[in-house]
Amino acid sequence: MTNMHEFEQAISGLPAETSERFAEIPYAVKRSTREIRLRAGRPICIVTGQEDFFIDHKMTHTELFECFRSLCGYSVHSHAEEIRQGFVTIQGGHRAGLCGTAVYSRGEVSNMRNISSINLRIARQIKGSANELIRRLNGKMGGTLLVGAPASGKTTLLKDIVRQMPDHKITVVDSRGELAACVCGVPQNDVGNADVLDGWQKAEGMMLAIRSMAPDIIVCDEIGDRRDAQAVECCMNAGVKLIATAHAGSLEELTKRRHIMDILSLGAFENIVLLEGKNAPCKIHSICPVGELHA
């Protein structure tokens, strides 16, 4: 269930002309909103996890582009790296996924133009959401990989795990601003006593954390590429434990991700926590020791 403050905070990143259209939405819909989808030439769609709610107004290309500029704080160039990856993170950790036309440079995506749709995902901090997981792992959270499909609650759980570990030296590598949701360097979410590297790419952030912060545990979201594997190995060699997330709807799907399997083979993770899915966010489906996955 979304806190009303979180809903209002998310739509405050939109232009007044657009955000005002949400004024007459029923309270129950606002409370249960997970995503706000804005598409050129289509009505505004509010995704609740049960039944979608539509605002009878078709977004024009001009309105959509103004929403994009507003979400970037009218400083599009400062979000260039995020846009290249297909999203923009706004104050509060809310993330706007982007669709548009890819601009290539030297064989790689360098930018996006002609924005055609925006998916504004409402970030939530649900205190206590990690209670069951912490209990089942007897508080030994280092070496835990949270696995689930999109919207299964991985990031929500990760935030609450960090909050509940004040006695550990933790560094959070918050590459997308969704964990701590820093504004001017100050976390907007409750991350306990953790140190936060905001905006750093995961591999670079992990290396910096090892060099400068001497953490017991490094926390990061959505690992899975070759550079992440190299950084995880460095963490292992430095005696630093990891808590992270990865995208996969099942253990079978996880085993098909080559770089994830490379990371697991290093021994950096002890337990894989598979989540139920988007229909039951934050609910644990199963806990699998990594050794059993390789068996």
C-alpha positions as CSV (number, residue, x, y, z in Angstrom):
1,M,0.0,0.0,0.0
2,T,1.4,3.4,-1.0
3,N,1.7,6.1,1.6
4,M,-0.2,9.3,0.4
5,H,2.9,11.3,0.9
6,E,4.8,9.1,-1.5
7,F,2.1,9.5,-4.1
8,E,2.0,13.3,-3.8
9,Q,5.8,13.4,-3.8
10,A,6.0,11.4,-7.0
11,I,3.5,13.5,-8.9
12,S,5.1,16.7,-7.7
13,G,7.9,16.0,-10.2
14,L,5.3,16.5,-13.0
15,P,4.3,19.9,-14.4
16,A,1.4,21.5,-12.6
17,E,-0.9,21.1,-15.6
18,T,-0.4,17.4,-15.5
19,S,-0.3,16.8,-11.7
20,E,-3.5,18.7,-11.2
21,R,-5.3,16.0,-13.2
22,F,-4.8,13.6,-10.3
23,A,-6.8,15.8,-7.9
24,E,-10.1,14.0,-8.4
25,I,-8.7,10.5,-8.2
26,P,-10.4,8.4,-5.4
27,Y,-8.3,8.2,-2.2
28,A,-8.3,4.4,-2.4
29,V,-6.7,4.5,-5.8
30,K,-4.0,6.9,-4.7
31,R,-3.2,4.7,-1.7
32,S,-2.8,1.6,-3.9
33,T,-0.9,3.2,-6.8
34,R,2.2,1.4,-8.0
35,E,2.8,3.1,-11.3
36,I,1.6,6.1,-13.3
37,R,1.9,5.5,-17.1
38,L,1.9,8.5,-19.4
39,R,1.7,7.7,-23.2
40,A,1.5,10.0,-26.1
41,G,-2.0,10.0,-27.6
42,R,-3.3,7.7,-24.8
43,P,-5.2,8.3,-21.5
44,I,-3.2,8.5,-18.3
45,C,-3.1,5.0,-16.7
46,I,-2.7,4.4,-13.0
47,V,-1.6,0.9,-12.2
48,T,-2.7,-0.3,-8.7
49,G,-1.8,-4.0,-8.9
50,Q,-5.5,-4.9,-9.0
51,E,-7.5,-2.9,-11.6
52,D,-6.0,-0.1,-13.7
53,F,-7.6,3.3,-13.3
54,F,-7.7,5.7,-16.3
55,I,-7.9,9.5,-16.4
56,D,-9.9,10.6,-19.4
57,H,-7.3,12.8,-20.9
58,K,-5.0,11.9,-23.9
59,M,-1.5,13.1,-23.5
60,T,-0.1,15.2,-26.4
61,H,3.5,14.8,-27.4
62,T,4.1,18.4,-26.2
63,E,2.7,17.5,-22.7
64,L,4.7,14.4,-22.5
65,F,7.9,16.1,-23.4
66,E,7.2,18.8,-20.8
67,C,6.7,16.0,-18.2
68,F,10.1,14.6,-19.2
69,R,11.7,18.0,-18.8
70,S,10.0,18.5,-15.5
71,L,11.1,15.1,-14.1
72,C,14.7,16.1,-15.1
73,G,14.3,19.3,-13.1
74,Y,14.6,21.2,-16.4
75,S,18.2,20.1,-16.6
76,V,18.1,17.3,-19.1
77,H,21.9,17.3,-19.7
78,S,22.6,16.6,-16.0
79,H,20.6,13.3,-16.3
80,A,22.3,12.2,-19.5
81,E,23.8,9.0,-18.1
82,E,20.4,7.9,-16.6
83,I,18.5,8.8,-19.8
84,R,21.0,6.7,-21.8
85,Q,20.0,3.7,-19.5
86,G,16.3,4.5,-20.0
87,F,15.2,6.1,-16.7
88,V,15.3,9.2,-14.5
89,T,15.2,9.1,-10.7
90,I,13.5,12.0,-8.9
91,Q,13.4,13.2,-5.3
92,G,12.2,10.4,-3.0
93,G,13.7,7.7,-5.1
94,H,10.7,7.5,-7.5
95,R,11.9,6.3,-10.9
96,A,10.6,7.3,-14.3
97,G,11.2,4.7,-17.0
98,L,11.4,6.2,-20.5
99,C,10.5,5.0,-24.0
100,G,11.6,6.8,-27.1
101,T,14.0,6.7,-30.1
102,A,17.5,5.5,-29.4
103,V,20.4,7.7,-30.5
104,Y,23.6,5.7,-31.3
105,S,27.2,6.8,-31.2
106,R,30.0,4.4,-32.0
107,G,27.8,1.4,-31.8
108,E,26.3,2.3,-28.4
109,V,23.2,4.1,-27.2
110,S,24.3,7.6,-26.3
111,N,20.9,9.3,-25.8
112,M,17.2,9.1,-26.3
113,R,14.9,11.4,-28.2
114,N,11.2,11.6,-29.2
115,I,10.0,10.4,-25.7
116,S,6.8,8.4,-26.4
117,S,6.0,7.1,-22.9
118,I,6.9,7.5,-19.3
119,N,6.3,4.9,-16.5
120,L,6.6,6.7,-13.1
121,R,7.1,4.0,-10.4
122,I,6.2,5.0,-6.9
123,A,9.0,4.2,-4.5
124,R,8.0,2.9,-1.1
125,Q,9.8,2.4,2.2
126,I,7.9,-0.2,4.1
127,K,9.4,-0.5,7.5
128,G,9.3,-4.0,8.8
129,S,9.0,-5.6,5.4
130,A,12.3,-7.4,6.0
131,N,11.4,-8.8,9.4
132,E,10.5,-12.3,8.3
133,L,13.6,-12.6,6.1
134,I,16.0,-11.4,8.9
135,R,14.3,-13.9,11.2
136,R,14.7,-16.8,8.8
137,L,18.3,-16.0,8.3
138,N,19.0,-15.5,12.0
139,G,20.1,-11.9,11.3
140,K,23.1,-13.1,9.2
141,M,22.3,-11.0,6.1
142,G,25.8,-10.7,4.6
143,G,26.0,-12.8,1.5
144,T,22.3,-12.6,0.6
145,L,21.1,-12.2,-3.0
146,L,17.5,-11.1,-3.4
147,V,16.0,-12.4,-6.6
148,G,12.7,-11.6,-8.2
149,A,10.8,-10.3,-11.2
150,P,10.2,-6.5,-11.7
151,A,7.9,-5.1,-9.0
152,S,8.4,-8.1,-6.7
153,G,9.7,-5.9,-3.9
154,K,13.5,-6.5,-4.1
155,T,14.5,-2.8,-3.6
156,T,11.8,-2.3,-0.9
157,L,13.3,-5.3,1.1
158,L,16.8,-4.1,0.5
159,K,16.1,-0.7,2.0
160,D,14.6,-2.3,5.1
161,I,17.5,-4.7,5.6
162,V,19.9,-1.7,5.6
163,R,17.7,0.2,8.0
164,Q,17.7,-2.7,10.4
165,M,21.5,-3.2,10.6
166,P,22.7,-0.2,12.5
167,D,25.5,-2.1,14.3
168,H,27.3,-3.0,11.0
169,K,29.6,-0.8,8.9
170,I,27.5,-0.7,5.7
171,T,28.2,1.2,2.5
172,V,25.3,1.5,0.1
173,V,26.2,2.0,-3.6
174,D,23.1,3.7,-4.8
175,S,23.6,4.0,-8.5
176,R,20.0,4.9,-9.4
177,G,19.1,6.9,-6.2
178,E,16.4,4.4,-5.3
179,L,17.8,3.1,-2.0
180,A,18.7,6.2,0.0
181,A,17.0,8.7,-2.3
182,C,19.6,11.4,-1.5
183,V,18.9,15.0,-2.1
184,C,21.9,17.3,-1.9
185,G,23.8,14.4,-0.3
186,V,21.1,13.8,2.5
187,P,19.2,10.4,2.4
188,Q,15.5,10.9,2.2
189,N,14.9,7.3,3.2
190,D,15.8,5.8,6.6
191,V,19.1,3.9,5.9
192,G,20.2,3.6,9.5
193,N,23.9,4.4,10.0
194,A,24.9,3.4,6.5
195,D,27.3,5.4,4.4
196,V,25.9,6.2,0.9
197,L,27.7,6.5,-2.4
198,D,25.0,8.2,-4.5
199,G,25.0,8.1,-8.3
200,W,28.1,5.9,-8.6
201,Q,28.0,3.0,-11.0
202,K,28.0,-0.3,-9.0
203,A,31.4,-1.6,-10.0
204,E,33.2,1.8,-9.4
205,G,31.2,2.4,-6.2
206,M,32.2,-1.0,-4.8
207,M,35.8,-0.4,-5.5
208,L,35.7,3.1,-3.9
209,A,33.9,1.7,-0.8
210,I,36.6,-0.8,-0.3
211,R,39.3,1.8,-0.6
212,S,37.8,4.6,1.4
213,M,35.1,3.4,3.8
214,A,36.4,0.0,5.1
215,P,32.9,-1.5,5.3
216,D,31.8,-4.9,6.7
217,I,29.0,-5.1,4.1
218,I,28.4,-3.4,0.7
219,V,24.8,-3.1,-0.5
220,C,23.8,-2.5,-4.1
221,D,20.8,-3.0,-6.4
222,E,20.6,-5.1,-9.6
223,I,23.9,-6.7,-10.1
224,G,24.5,-8.8,-13.2
225,D,27.1,-7.6,-15.7
226,R,30.8,-8.4,-16.3
227,R,32.1,-5.4,-14.4
228,D,30.0,-6.2,-11.4
229,A,31.5,-9.7,-11.4
230,Q,35.0,-8.2,-11.3
231,A,34.1,-5.8,-8.5
232,V,32.4,-8.6,-6.5
233,E,35.7,-10.6,-6.7
234,C,37.6,-7.6,-5.3
235,C,35.1,-7.5,-2.4
236,M,35.7,-11.1,-1.7
237,N,39.4,-10.6,-1.6
238,A,39.0,-7.7,0.8
239,G,36.8,-9.8,3.1
240,V,33.8,-7.6,2.5
241,K,30.3,-9.2,2.4
242,L,27.6,-8.3,0.0
243,I,23.8,-7.9,0.0
244,A,22.4,-7.3,-3.5
245,T,19.5,-7.9,-5.8
246,A,19.2,-9.5,-9.3
247,H,16.4,-9.7,-11.9
248,A,15.0,-13.2,-12.4
249,G,11.5,-14.7,-12.1
250,S,12.7,-18.1,-11.1
251,L,15.9,-20.0,-10.1
252,E,15.9,-21.6,-13.5
253,E,15.8,-18.1,-15.1
254,L,18.6,-17.1,-12.8
255,T,20.9,-19.9,-13.9
256,K,20.6,-18.7,-17.5
257,R,22.2,-15.4,-16.7
258,R,25.9,-16.0,-17.4
259,H,27.4,-13.1,-15.4
260,I,25.2,-13.8,-12.4
261,M,26.3,-17.4,-12.4
262,D,29.9,-16.2,-12.6
263,I,29.3,-14.0,-9.6
264,L,27.7,-16.9,-7.7
265,S,30.6,-19.2,-8.5
266,L,33.0,-16.8,-6.7
267,G,31.4,-17.7,-3.3
268,A,30.4,-14.1,-2.5
269,F,26.8,-15.1,-1.8
270,E,25.6,-17.8,0.6
271,N,21.8,-17.6,0.2
272,I,19.5,-16.8,-2.7
273,V,16.1,-15.4,-1.6
274,L,13.5,-15.8,-4.3
275,L,10.5,-13.6,-4.1
276,E,6.9,-14.4,-5.1
277,G,6.4,-11.7,-7.7
278,K,4.5,-8.5,-8.3
279,N,1.2,-9.9,-7.0
280,A,2.7,-10.4,-3.6
281,P,5.5,-7.8,-3.2
282,C,8.2,-8.6,-0.6
283,K,6.8,-12.0,0.1
284,I,9.4,-14.8,0.2
285,H,8.8,-17.8,-2.1
286,S,11.9,-19.7,-1.0
287,I,15.4,-19.5,0.3
288,C,18.0,-21.5,-1.5
289,P,21.6,-21.9,-0.3
290,V,23.9,-21.2,-3.3
291,G,25.6,-24.6,-2.9
292,E,22.3,-26.3,-3.7
293,L,21.8,-24.2,-6.9
294,H,25.1,-25.5,-8.2
295,A,24.4,-29.1,-7.1
